[in-house]
Amino acid sequence: MRIELNKASKIIIKLGSSIIDHRDDMIINGICTNITEFLKENKEVMLVTSGAISQGMKVMDVKNKPKDIKKLQSLAAVGQQKLMLMYEKIFSEHDFQTAQVLITHNDINDRVRYLNIKGTLEELLNNGVIPIINENDVVSTEEIKFGDNDNLASMIANLVDADLLIILTDQKGMYDKNPDSYKDAKLINRIKIEDLKDFDSDFSTHSEIGTGGFITKIQAAKRADLSNTYTVIANGLEKNILNNIFTNNDAGTLFIPSEKKISAKKQWLDTTDSRGSIIIDDGACKAISDNNSLLLVGVSAVEGYFEKGDVIQCMDSNHSCIAKGIVNYSSGDVMRAKGKTTDAIAEELGSEFSKELIHVDNLIVIET
């Protein structure tokens, strides 16, 4: 038994396209029935679902997944209602109500809308309604190109401060080698998030139905760690998999979060898109890794255009993103100050001057 999960009461379950579209309808019925058992135990459950495009392909009798964005979006528009009807039918048979929640990356990027989503989800849970969450593919192209909702699920886990994120796919979990290439690959049943950086593995495995390879699932587990959320990646095609995750140490891979938890604001910074970038010197890299604010004197170069209050990336000399934060100056002001001493910067910027380019409270260091 996984004692770490005994107290998990707020759970995010992500269902991949390979699960939604399986020819055996008993697969999805069994998973949803298990979810109703969790609800009867007073657990709060939110579903993040893929499958709108693939469901649209079934309705429109499209055999091969198109590459054209407009065609994909039109298929998503057709398939989304079929997807929701499926969930509504299953859960209503158990006397539970569902609610459709469609989200775009712009909703995540905007701090006010981000918090509005949080309030809506909490209200639904308080009323015993199951939120069924999906990316709004009809107006957003990002999920169609990347991620297969794995990262969306981890963002929701951070947003609602979930105890557990369960990602159900057609893979048993994380292996020590790529199981598509090596017959002797062994399943890893538990691993600490902090140990992933030392783990040499090929996470390129993927299904033909979904769009996210295993790498996106590892990324999701890392993001969920920001809110101390446990993650389990398991094979949703296995019978009774949800119950087995809690009772069987061999079911899937359990990712154990680090003890450090960051603020809700910094969790949002991790999820939001960046407007531009700055290159910072080695001294500035060390300063922010030691939990200090970023100063103007540490900037070596500016890339892109941004305004005061935008979220930007902080890159090291190798152009690797090591942090993100809310900037106190526009890109033009940073360019004017670049390469100058603190006194010269103060004279250049006058009353607008602040030593801090990004305050430590508005800065999140990205683990590489």
N, C-alpha and C positions, 0 to 999 in steps of 0.2 A: 504494500500500500504506500502511496506517495503522501507522506504525512505533511509535506509542504503545502499541499493543496486542500487540506482539511477545512481551512477557514475561508476558502475562496467562495465569495458570495456574489460578486459582480463579475460576470463572465462575458467576454466577446468571443463569438464563434464565427470564423470565416470559412465559407464554403466555396471551393473552387469550381470552375466549369466542368471539370472531369467528374465531379460528384453530382452536380445538378443535372448533367446530361447523360448520366449512366442509363443504359437501356433497362436496367432493373429498377423499377419504381420503388421497390421495397427499400432501397438504399436510403433515399431522401426521406421516405416515410419513417424509417427506423430512427434516423437522426433527429427528426422533428419530434417524434414520440419521446425520445430520451430527453429532449429539451423541456417538454411539458412536465416530465418527472422532476427535473431540476426546479422548475417554477413552483411545483407543489411543495418543494422543500424550502420555499421562500428565497431561492436564489434569483438574482436579476440577470436576465440574459438578453443580449443584443446580437442580432445576426448581421454580418456583413457578407453580402452575396455577390457572386459573379453570375454570368450566364445570360444576360439580356441579349447580347449579340447572337450567341449560339441558339437561344430560344427563337429569336427572330429568323434565323436561318432555317429552322425547322418549319415555322409557319409559312415562310415564303418559298420553301422548297429550294433553298440555295445549297448546293453540295459543297462548294469550296469557299472558304472564307475570303472575301475580297480584301484588297489592300487600300482601295479608295476610301478616304475618310468619310465622305458624304454617304457612301453606300453602307459603311459600318454604322454610322449614326442613325440612318433610316432603319436598319435592322434592329438596332437597340431600341428605337421607339416602338417598333412592333413587338419585340420580345419582352420588354419590361412589364407590360400588363399581363402577359402570359405567366411570367415569373411570379408576379404578385398574386395572381389568381391561384397558382399552385400552393403557395404558402398559406393563403387565406383558407383554402379548402382543407388543408391538413390540420391547421391549428384550430379552426372553428369546430372541427369534429371533436376536439378536446376542450371546447368551451373557452378558448383563448382568442383575444383580439390582436390583430396585427396593425402596424402603421408603416406606410412607405416613407422613407427618408432619403431623398436624393441630394447628393452633395457634389460640388465642384471644387477644384483647387482654389478658385477665387474665394470661395466661402472659407476655406482654411486660412488663406493668406490674410484676409481681413479680420482684425482682432475682434471687432464688434460682432460680426456674423459668426465667428468662431465661438464666442461666448453664447450667442443666441442658440446655436446648435446644441451646446451643452445644456442650456436651460430646457430646451424642447425634449431632449432625450431623457433628462431627469424627470420631467413631468409625465412622460409616457410610462416610464418605469414605476413611478409612484401610483399610477392608475392601473397597473397590472397589464399594460399593453406591451407587446413584443415589437421593438423597432426593427424593421427590415431595411438595412442601409445598403445603398449602392452608389457608385459614382454616376452622375448624371451624364451619361455618354452622349446624349442628344446634343448637348451644348458644350461639352468638354472633350477634348481629344487626348488628354494626357494619359488617362487610364487605358485607352485603346492602344496606345503606343507602348506603354510600360506598366509593370507592376501587378496587373491582374488583381487589384484590390488588397494585396498583402500589406502594402504600406498604409493604405487607407484604414485598414483594420487596426494597425498599431497606433495611428493618429487618434482614432476613436478611443483606444485603450488609454492613451495619455489624457485625452480630453475628459473622460469620465472617471479617471483614476481607478481603472479596473484591477481586479486581483489576478485575473487569469485571461490570457489570450490563447485560444485554440485555433490552429490553422489546419483544416482538413483538406487533404489533397490526395493524389494517387500514389504518393511516395510514403514509405513507412516512417520516414524521419530523416535525420542527418546521418550520413555514413562517413567512415574514415577515408573512403575513396568514392569516386563516381561509380554508382552501381550500374550505370549504362555501359561502362567501359571495362569494369573489373568484376569478375565473378566472385572473387574472394572478399569483396567489400563487406565490412561489418557495420551493423547499425549501432550508433552511439545512443544509449538510453538517457543519459543525463550529462550536461556540460554547463559549466559556469560561463556566463556572458564574457567575463574578463579573459577567459582562456581562448576565445574564438580567434583573437589576434595572433595567437601562436599556432593555430591549427592550419595545416597545409592541406587544402582539399579543393576539388573542382566542383563548384556548385552550379554547373551549367545544365543540369538535368531539367527537362521540361516536357510538358505534354503537347500534343498537336492541337488540342482544343483550347487550352488557356493561353495567356500571353506572358505569364510571369514564370521565369525559371526558378530554380531553388534559391538562387542568390537573393531574390526579392524577399523570400521567407526569412533568410538569415538577417537581412536588413530590418525586417519587421520586428524580429526578436530583439535586435539591438535597440531599436527605437522604443519598444515597450519597456525596456530596462530603465529608461529615463524616469518612469513613474513606479519603479520597483514591481512591475508586472511580470509574473511568471508567464512563459510561453511554452506551449506544447505543439509540435508539428507531428501529425500522425496521418495514417491512411484511413480516409473516410469511407473506403469501400469495405473495411472490416466490420463484421457484425458486432453490434453493441459497443462501438469504439468509444463513445463518450463516457460510458460508465467504466470501461476498461482503463481510460486515461487516469481516473482517480484511484482505481483499485489494483492496477497491474503495473509494476515497475518496468515491464518490457514493452508497454504500449507507446510507440512513438518515441520522440526525443523531448526531454524536459530541459528547458533553458532556464537556469537559475540566475536571477538578477543580482546585481551588486548591491551592497548595503546602502550606498549613497543614492539619495533621491534629490532631484533638482526641482526648482520652483516651477509652478504651472506656466509662468510667463516664459521661462527658458524652454520648456517643452514646446510651447507654441513657436518660439524662434526656430527650433529644430525642424518644424514641419513647414514653415512658410517659405515661399520662393524668395530669392535674392534679386535685388535690382541691379547691382553692380558688384565690383570687386576692388580690393586694394591688395597690393603686395607689401608685406611687412618684413623688416629685417630680423635677424636671429635674436637680437635683444628683446624685441617686441614679442616674438614667438614665445620666448621663455617667460616673459612677464605675464602674458595672459594664461599660460599653462600653470603658472603659480597663483592663479586667481587674482590677478591685478587688472585694473582698467587698461585700455589701449590708448596710448598718447599719440598725438599728431607727429611727434618727432620720429616715430618708428616706421613711418610710411615710406616705402621706396618707389612705388608706382601706383597709378590709378587706372582701372579698366572699366569702361562703361560709364553711364550717366546715372547719378542718383541725387536725391534731395535730402535735406535734413529730415530725420524721422524715418527714412527708409531702412529696410533690412539689407545688409550687404554681407558678402563673403570676405573673410580675411585669409589670404593665401600666403604660404611661405615662398621661399626663393625657387622651389621646385614646382610652383603653381599647384600645390596640393592645398585644398581647403582645410584649415585647422580650426576655424571658428566662424560664427555668424553673430551679428549683433545689430542693434539700432544705432545708426550713426548720428552724431550731433552736428555734422557739417555736410554741405553739398559737395559733389565731386569737384566743382570749380574751386571752392574754398580749400579743399584738400590739395588740389594741384598748386594753388598759390602758396601753400604752406610747406609743400614737400621740399626736403633738403635744407630747411632753415632751422636755426636755433630757436629755443622756446621764446627768448626775448624778441627775436625778429618776427616770429609768428604772431606774438601779442601785438606788435606794432602794426603788422600787416592787416590783421583782422579787427583790431580795435575792440569795441564793446562786445563784439560777437565771440571773442576769444574764450575758450575753455581748454585747459590742458588735456582734457579727456576727449578723445575722438569717439570712443565707445565706453560708457561706464560699465563696470564689472557686473552690475545688476541687470544690464541689458545685453549681456554677452554670454554665449554658450560655446564651450570648447568642443570641437568635433573629434571623436576618437577615430584615429586612422589605423 
